[in-house]
Amino acid sequence: MNCQQLDEAWLKRHPLPVIAQAADKNSRGRVLVVGGAEFVPGALRLTGEAALRAGAGKLQMATVRPSALSLGVLVPEAAMIALPADDDGEIAPAAAEILKDRITTCDTLVLGPGMSSGKGARTFVANLLDSLDFPGSLILDAAALVSLRDFVPSRWRASKDVIFTPHHGEMTALSGLPIEEIKARPAAIAAEMAARWNAVILLKGDISYLVKPDGQCLVYEGGCVGLGTGGSGDVLAGLIGGLSSRGATAFQAAAWGAWIHGKAGNILAETIGEVGFLARELLPLIPAIIEQTMGIRNQITRTCASAVEGVGFGGRGDEV
């Protein structure tokens, strides 16, 4: 399969939408991140902050009630939605009903980070997707992808932009194919799944493949071994969600997300060490990488300060 190289030259030919200096938080995009569990209560912090670092204007996070309060304190920029938990500490199936109205007020939904693939979680994901009526962007990650094995593709109500971000193990669950076959022909299998699900597929690995439903393919080889650490995928999912919310297409958001994620990893590999840096250390690097790649890093002036003067800041109820 013929894949084009995902590099800085490709990104410059496909730039992100520029955010106007006068843009307010609503016009920059509203992201809802759903996931987490009592076992991994901090996973959504990584996903949510990555969305904000990528430029999203508003963030809501939905997770199990026992974790919601502490997560809200950890990420004060976000609004929190506390969901019922099942006996395993995962989001209970009934939580899908709670989220229906919340989803309609957002531009991007990121579903799956920090969740397990237990029966309760799978039922929750199926319930949510089966009733989903959402015109925005949808990013499915981690357990949400594994849960799709119980979901019939003909019932899929695709949003305008759908992105899957599986690693090889999750692609095994999604496709039903052995991991050895996925490693042997990753681009072809990603293309098959993209066509089957009418979604952009970012198959993550030491070499990552990004494929559209029409078969267009990019290959990214610029990552580093240090990115193979807990929470790294949670950051990537939020990064793609944030880019999508600010107006990038699904293919564009996934491409830029993969490249920025890899670039941040390489910076940390040089400054900290090839392995041993933490997923949360990727987060502060995201804005500067975007601006430098877009060629606007040196063009930013004090107009940002003058723009703030014209923006109203309401109370807490205005934040979400």
N, C-alpha and C positions, 0 to 999 in steps of 0.2 A: 504494500500500500504506500502511495506517495504522500509523504507528509512534509509540509513546509517547516522551516526552522522558526521557533519562537525566540526572538532575540530583540534587542533594543531597536533595530532597524524596522522590524515588523510593528512594534509598538508605536513608533513615530509615524508610520503610515496609517495607523489606526488609533489616533489619540482619544483619550477620555474626553467626555464633554467638559468644557470649562465652566467652573462655578463663578458666576458673576459676583463682583465685590458687594453688590447690594442684596445678594440672595439671603433670605431668612432661613430658619431651621426647617420650615415645612417644605420649601422648594428644594432643599438639599436632600430630601428623602427620609422616609420613616421606615424603620426596620423593626420587625418583631422576631426575636430569637426564642425558640421553644426547645427545651431539652433539659439536660441535667438529671440528677438523681441524688439520693442521700449518700450514695457511695462516692460520687464525684461532685460535690456541691459547688466547686469553683470553676468547673469547665466553662460555664456560660460567661463568666467574667472575661475569659480570653476571646470568645466569639463576639460578645457584645462590644468590648473595647476595640477590637479590630474593625468592626463596622464603623464606629465613630472615627477612629484614626484614618479610615479610608475616605471620610468626608460626609458620612450620613449626618443628617441634622437632628433626628430624634431616634431614641432607642427605647423599646420595651423588651423586657425579658420575662418569660414564663417558665417557672420551674416548680418542683414539689414544695408544698407549704413549709416543711421543716427547714428548708434551705433558703427560702425566699427573703426573709428579713436580713440575714447576714449577707446575702449576695447583694441586696439593695444598698446596704451600708458600704460594701466594698466598691460598688459602682454607683456613686451618688448621681451620676448624670442620667441614669436610666430609671424608668418607671417599672415597677415589679407587679407581676400577676402571680398570685399564689394558687397552685393547682393541687387537687387531692392526690395523695400517694396510695399505691397499693401496698400489700403486705411485704413486698420486696424493696420498698423505698423508691419505686419507679413511678412515673406519671400514670395515674389510673385511667382506664379507658373512658370514664365519664367526663374527663377533662376536655374532651373534644368539643362538647356542647358549650362549655364556658368560653372557649376561644373563638367561636364563630363570629361574634360581633366585633371582637378585637381585631381580627384579621382584616376585616373590611376597611379599617381606618389606616392600614399600612400600605406601603409601596412594595415592600420586600418581606418575605417570610423565609427564615432560615430554620429548618427543622431537623433535629437529630443529635446535635453535639451533646456529649455527656450522657446519652441514654444507653441502656443495654438492649440486647435483642431478646429479652424475655417475652413470655406470652402476653403479659399485660401491656408491655410497651408496644408490641406488634399490633395488638388490638386497638390501642389508642391511635397509632399512626393510621391504621386502616380506617377507623372511624372518622378521623379528621380529614383524610384525603377523599373519602367517599362522599363527604358532604361539602367539600370545598368549592366555593363559588368565589373565585378570587382573580381579578384581572392583572395583578401585579406579578413580580418576579418571585420564583420559588426555588430555593436551594435546598436540596436533600443531601444530608451527610450522615455518616456513621450508621447508627441503629435504624434511622429512617430508611436507609437503602436496604438493609437486611430485611426490614419489615415488608418490603415490596414483594418478597417471594410469596406472601399471602394475598397479594393484591392482583386483580385481573386487569391486564393492560387495556382491555376494551372499555373498562369503566373509568379510565383515566380522564380527568377533566383538566387538560393542560392549561396552565396560565400562559400569558404571552411569552414568558421566558422561563424555562425550566432547566436547572443545572444539577447534575449528579456529581458528587466528588468522592468516588470510591477509591480505596487502595485495593491491592490484589485480592485480599481476603474478602472484602465486601463485594468485589466484582464476582467472586466465586459464588457467594450467596445469591447475588442478583441474577446471574446468568445460569447457574446450575452446572457450570463447567469446572473441571478440576483446575487447581491453581497452576499446575504445570503447563496446561494448555494456554492459560492466560499469559503466563510469562513467555511462552513460545511465540505467541502472535497477539501482543497487546493492542496494537493499533486496529487490527481487523475486528477483534472482539469488541473493542470500544465503539467502532463504527456500527456493528450489528446491534448493540444495545442502544445506541443513539437513535437509530432508525426505529427500533422496536418501541421505544418509550417516547419518541418525539422530543428528545431532550439533548442538551449539550452535555457530553460526558468528559470529565477530567479524570483520567485514570492515573492515579498518583503512584510514583515509584522513584527509583534512582534516576530513571528516565521517565518523564510523564508525557502522556498523549492526550490531546484535546481534540474532540471530534464533534462535528455538527451532525444533525440528522441527515443532511444531504451528502455527507461523506467528506466534507472539507476537514482537513487534519493539520494540526500543528504538533510538533514535538519539542519538548523542553528538556535540555540536558544540563542546565546551569545550576542545579541545586548542590547541596553538600550533605555529607553523612550526618552532621550535627542536627539536621532538621528531623531526623528519625528519633524524635523524643516525645514524651507524653505532652499533649496539649498543642502540638504543632499543627495538627489537622484542624483543631478547633479554631485556631487563629486564621488559617486559610479560609475556612468556611465563612467566618465573619468578614474577612477582607473582601471576598467575592460578593457577599451580601451588601456591604457598604458601597462598593463600586457600582453594583447594579442599581441600588436605590438612587444614586445621584445621576442616573440616566444612561449608563453603559448598557449595550446589548448583552445578552447572555454569553455569547462567544467572546466578546470584548472583555467583559468583567472577569470571566474565568481565565483568559489569557493574561491580562494584567495582574490578576491575583496570583497566579502561579509564578509569574516573573518577579513581582515585588517580594513575595514570600521567599523565593530563592535568593534574591539579591540581599535581603535582610539577613538571611542565614549566612551568606558568604561574608558580609561585613562583620558579623559576630565571630565567625570562624577566624578572621584575621585579628580581631581585637581581644577576644577572650580565649579562643582555642577551637580546634576543629570539632571537638565534641565537649559537652559539658555546659554549654550555654542553655538557658531556659526558654521555653516557649514564650513566656511573658516578656522576655527581653527583646523579642522581635517587634513588639507593639510600638514603642516610641520611634522606631526607625521609619515607619510606614509613611508619614506625611512628607518627610524630606525626600524620600525615594521617588514618590509620585511627582513632586514638584520638579525635581532635578531631571527626571525622565521626560516630563512634559516640556521642559525648557523654560519654566516660569519661575524657578527658584530665585533668580537674580532680578526678576521683574517686580517682585512684591514690594510695595511701598506702604506709606502710612495711610493709603486710601482705606485700608481695612479699619483703621481707627475711626475715620470719618464716617464709614458705613455703619459702624456700631452705633453712632450717635442717633441714627434714624431708626433704629430697631427697638421696639418696645419689649420689655421683659416683664411678663406677667407673673402671677403666683404659680404655685405648684400645679394647679389645675390646668394651666396653660402649657405645661411642659410636655404633655402626651396627647 
